[in-house]
Amino acid sequence: MIMLPLVMVVITSFNDQSTISFPIKGFTFRWYHNIFEQPDFVSGSGNSLIVALIASLLALVLGIPAVYALTRFNLHHASWFQSFFLSPTLIPEIVIGFALYQTAVVSMGLPVMPSLIIGHFLLCLPYVIRLITASMLLLDPHVEEAAWVSGCSRKKSFFIIVLPNIKSSIIAAFMMCFINSFNNIPISLFMNGPDLTMLPAAILNYLQNNYDPTVSAISVLLMTFTAALMFLVEKVVGINQLTE
């Protein structure tokens, strides 16, 4: 049930006809060439890459210290803070996109790009919190305490002990954030505009006016790109676990 529709998408991307139909009548690569002839696809891919990269890095930069504080310090209401960081998962993404558009773009007059990054950051943060928390709970705190006794400061032990031991989760969190941000539709759709187009919105706009195999072709490229990233995560995390 999952694989059959995906296989049909791959097959129809090579259809020689100008409509998406199955079975195909002929074989061609012209729809893959057509992707790069669409300005919205080209600019949308670049914008989606930039937003996904910045949002993922911001989620790591803010999420890792937050998880460290929640798991290593005796904070009052730590569970409340953790629920707060995970709260974006409780709100539909389409609501987040609409709310950000209303407040950031319309009311505050912020440019679309920073508003998009904020929205995608909210999308990425829960992945960082969940994955890094799992690793921090498995890391024995006595290792850090031994470093402190030896004269190592807490700050230094964080960089030379904690971070190297959770690097597999950091890589996995970054990849999960990047994939989900790059492929996100609801938030990107609300922030889409004439001056800034995101790839998912560009695909939907193209599909409204053109029902040809170009959409199948770009879907195949997106599936391949996502699968390659997931394969890279498995390899990197597996190698790191072996070395650890």
LINJO-V942817 format. One record per residue. N is the residue number from 0. RES is the residue in three letters. PHI is phi in degrees with one decimal (999 if undefined). OMEGA is omega in whole degrees, -180 to 180 (NA if undefined). D_LAST is the distance of its C-alpha to the last C-alpha in Angstrom with 2 decimals. Layout:
# LINJO-V942817
N:RES:PHI:OMEGA:D_LAST, N:RES:PHI:OMEGA:D_LAST
This chain:
# LINJO-V942817
0:MET:999:179:38.79, 1:ILE:-88.1:-173:35.80, 2:MET:-75.5:-176:35.63, 3:LEU:-59.1:177:39.40, 4:PRO:-61.0:179:40.04, 5:LEU:-67.5:177:37.14, 6:VAL:-62.5:179:38.52, 7:MET:-65.9:177:41.94, 8:VAL:-62.6:179:40.68, 9:VAL:-61.5:-178:39.30, 10:ILE:-65.2:-178:42.60, 11:THR:-68.3:178:44.83, 12:SER:-68.7:179:43.10, 13:PHE:-105.1:-177:44.87, 14:ASN:-68.4:-179:48.23, 15:ASP:-79.1:179:51.16, 16:GLN:-83.2:-177:53.10, 17:SER:-89.3:177:53.10, 18:THR:-127.2:177:52.14, 19:ILE:-78.7:-179:49.14, 20:SER:-143.4:180:50.48, 21:PHE:-139.5:2:49.38, 22:PRO:-73.8:-177:50.07, 23:ILE:-78.3:-177:50.06, 24:LYS:-95.6:-179:53.18, 25:GLY:-159.2:-175:51.68, 26:PHE:-123.6:179:48.56, 27:THR:-156.6:175:47.74, 28:PHE:-105.5:-171:45.01, 29:ARG:-65.6:-180:47.24, 30:TRP:-72.6:175:45.58, 31:TYR:-70.4:175:42.29, 32:HIS:-66.3:-178:44.39, 33:ASN:-65.7:178:46.07, 34:ILE:-56.8:-175:42.84, 35:PHE:-81.4:175:42.81, 36:GLU:-95.4:179:46.51, 37:GLN:-98.4:-177:46.03, 38:PRO:-59.0:-179:45.63, 39:ASP:-66.6:178:44.18, 40:PHE:-68.1:-178:41.39, 41:VAL:-68.0:180:40.52, 42:SER:-68.0:179:40.73, 43:GLY:-63.4:178:39.14, 44:SER:-63.4:179:36.05, 45:GLY:-64.5:179:35.72, 46:ASN:-64.1:180:36.30, 47:SER:-64.6:178:33.83, 48:LEU:-64.4:-179:31.10, 49:ILE:-63.8:-178:31.94, 50:VAL:-64.2:-179:32.11, 51:ALA:-63.0:-179:28.88, 52:LEU:-66.2:-178:26.97, 53:ILE:-66.7:-179:28.52, 54:ALA:-63.0:180:28.32, 55:SER:-67.1:179:24.61, 56:LEU:-67.0:177:23.85, 57:LEU:-62.6:179:26.22, 58:ALA:-62.6:177:24.63, 59:LEU:-71.2:-177:21.23, 60:VAL:-62.4:-180:22.99, 61:LEU:-91.6:-176:24.96, 62:GLY:-75.4:-178:22.76, 63:ILE:-63.9:176:19.62, 64:PRO:-61.2:179:21.85, 65:ALA:-64.1:179:23.85, 66:VAL:-65.0:179:21.01, 67:TYR:-60.7:179:19.90, 68:ALA:-66.1:-178:23.55, 69:LEU:-70.4:-175:24.00, 70:THR:-98.7:-175:21.14, 71:ARG:-114.4:179:21.37, 72:PHE:-107.6:179:25.12, 73:ASN:-84.4:-176:27.90, 74:LEU:-84.5:173:29.66, 75:HIS:-72.3:179:32.87, 76:HIS:58.6:179:32.97, 77:ALA:-61.4:179:29.22, 78:SER:-64.5:178:29.64, 79:TRP:-66.4:178:32.46, 80:PHE:-63.1:179:30.42, 81:GLN:-64.1:177:27.69, 82:SER:-63.2:178:30.50, 83:PHE:-63.0:180:31.95, 84:PHE:-66.9:-179:28.86, 85:LEU:-90.5:-174:28.75, 86:SER:-59.6:178:32.55, 87:PRO:-57.6:179:32.66, 88:THR:-72.6:-180:31.59, 89:LEU:-87.1:-177:34.80, 90:ILE:-105.4:176:37.05, 91:PRO:-55.0:-177:38.03, 92:GLU:-61.6:179:36.87, 93:ILE:-66.0:176:40.47, 94:VAL:-70.9:177:41.50, 95:ILE:-60.0:180:38.87, 96:GLY:-61.4:-179:40.16, 97:PHE:-65.8:-179:43.77, 98:ALA:-63.0:179:43.26, 99:LEU:-67.0:179:41.51, 100:TYR:-62.7:-179:44.23, 101:GLN:-66.5:-175:46.93, 102:THR:-84.8:-174:45.55, 103:ALA:-77.1:-174:43.72, 104:VAL:-85.0:-174:45.81, 105:VAL:-76.2:-173:49.22, 106:SER:-78.6:-175:49.59, 107:MET:-92.2:178:47.57, 108:GLY:73.7:178:48.12, 109:LEU:-71.3:174:44.55, 110:PRO:-61.6:-175:43.84, 111:VAL:-67.1:-176:42.28, 112:MET:-60.4:176:39.07, 113:PRO:-59.6:179:37.93, 114:SER:-64.9:176:39.00, 115:LEU:-62.3:-179:36.94, 116:ILE:-62.6:177:33.83, 117:ILE:-60.9:-180:34.47, 118:GLY:-62.3:-180:34.87, 119:HIS:-73.2:173:31.74, 120:PHE:-61.3:177:29.79, 121:LEU:-62.7:177:31.05, 122:LEU:-70.3:-174:29.94, 123:CYS:-83.2:-172:26.35, 124:LEU:-53.8:-180:25.78, 125:PRO:-60.0:177:25.47, 126:TYR:-63.2:179:22.58, 127:VAL:-64.5:-178:20.65, 128:ILE:-60.3:-177:21.74, 129:ARG:-68.1:-175:20.80, 130:LEU:-70.2:-179:17.32, 131:ILE:-71.1:178:16.23, 132:THR:-60.9:179:18.03, 133:ALA:-59.2:180:16.17, 134:SER:-70.8:-179:12.75, 135:MET:-65.1:179:14.57, 136:LEU:-70.1:178:16.17, 137:LEU:-84.7:-179:13.03, 138:LEU:-80.7:-178:11.79, 139:ASP:-65.5:-180:13.75, 140:PRO:-66.5:180:16.44, 141:HIS:-64.8:177:17.13, 142:VAL:-64.7:177:14.28, 143:GLU:-68.3:-180:16.28, 144:GLU:-62.3:177:19.49, 145:ALA:-65.0:178:18.61, 146:ALA:-67.8:179:18.17, 147:TRP:-64.7:179:21.50, 148:VAL:-62.3:-179:23.18, 149:SER:-80.0:177:22.19, 150:GLY:102.7:179:24.02, 151:CYS:-84.9:179:21.45, 152:SER:-72.8:179:22.98, 153:ARG:-61.5:-179:21.66, 154:LYS:-63.7:-179:21.71, 155:LYS:-68.1:180:19.78, 156:SER:-65.7:177:17.09, 157:PHE:-62.8:-177:16.78, 158:PHE:-82.7:-176:16.02, 159:ILE:-99.4:-179:13.86, 160:ILE:-119.2:-174:11.91, 161:VAL:-68.5:-175:12.44, 162:LEU:-58.4:179:12.29, 163:PRO:-61.8:-177:9.04, 164:ASN:-82.1:178:7.37, 165:ILE:-115.9:-176:9.71, 166:LYS:-64.6:178:9.89, 167:SER:-62.8:179:9.51, 168:SER:-69.2:178:12.43, 169:ILE:-64.3:179:14.22, 170:ILE:-64.1:-180:14.41, 171:ALA:-62.8:180:15.51, 172:ALA:-63.8:179:17.96, 173:PHE:-61.8:-179:19.39, 174:MET:-64.3:179:20.02, 175:MET:-64.0:178:21.61, 176:CYS:-62.4:-177:23.70, 177:PHE:-63.1:-178:24.81, 178:ILE:-62.3:-178:25.83, 179:ASN:-69.0:178:27.74, 180:SER:-71.0:-177:29.39, 181:PHE:-62.8:-177:30.42, 182:ASN:-95.1:-176:31.97, 183:ASN:-68.2:180:33.51, 184:ILE:-107.4:-171:37.25, 185:PRO:-57.8:-178:38.86, 186:ILE:-66.9:-179:37.89, 187:SER:-63.1:-177:38.34, 188:LEU:-66.9:-180:41.69, 189:PHE:-70.8:-177:43.19, 190:MET:-89.5:-178:42.19, 191:ASN:-69.1:-180:43.41, 192:GLY:-155.9:-179:46.44, 193:PRO:-66.2:-178:48.59, 194:ASP:-92.5:-178:46.79, 195:LEU:-149.6:-178:43.22, 196:THR:-116.4:174:42.19, 197:MET:-95.0:-174:38.85, 198:LEU:-58.7:179:38.06, 199:PRO:-57.4:178:38.25, 200:ALA:-67.8:179:41.58, 201:ALA:-64.1:178:42.80, 202:ILE:-66.0:179:42.19, 203:LEU:-63.9:179:44.11, 204:ASN:-64.0:179:46.92, 205:TYR:-65.3:-177:47.22, 206:LEU:-65.9:178:47.35, 207:GLN:-67.3:-176:50.21, 208:ASN:-110.9:-177:52.38, 209:ASN:-139.6:178:51.17, 210:TYR:-107.3:179:50.39, 211:ASP:-121.7:-175:49.34, 212:PRO:-66.7:175:46.31, 213:THR:-59.6:179:44.78, 214:VAL:-65.6:176:43.02, 215:SER:-63.4:-179:41.72, 216:ALA:-64.1:-180:40.51, 217:ILE:-70.1:175:38.62, 218:SER:-64.7:178:37.17, 219:VAL:-64.0:179:35.82, 220:LEU:-63.1:179:34.27, 221:LEU:-65.5:178:32.64, 222:MET:-62.2:180:31.29, 223:THR:-65.2:179:29.93, 224:PHE:-61.7:180:28.37, 225:THR:-65.1:179:26.70, 226:ALA:-63.4:178:25.52, 227:ALA:-64.1:178:24.06, 228:LEU:-65.2:179:22.08, 229:MET:-64.0:177:20.82, 230:PHE:-62.4:179:19.89, 231:LEU:-64.1:178:18.03, 232:VAL:-59.9:-179:16.08, 233:GLU:-60.3:-178:15.19, 234:LYS:-67.5:-178:14.17, 235:VAL:-64.4:180:12.14, 236:VAL:-64.5:179:10.33, 237:GLY:-63.9:179:9.91, 238:ILE:-65.1:180:8.62, 239:ASN:-63.8:179:6.03, 240:GLN:-66.4:177:5.04, 241:LEU:-66.4:-179:5.45, 242:THR:-71.7:179:3.80, 243:GLU:-76.7:NA:0.00
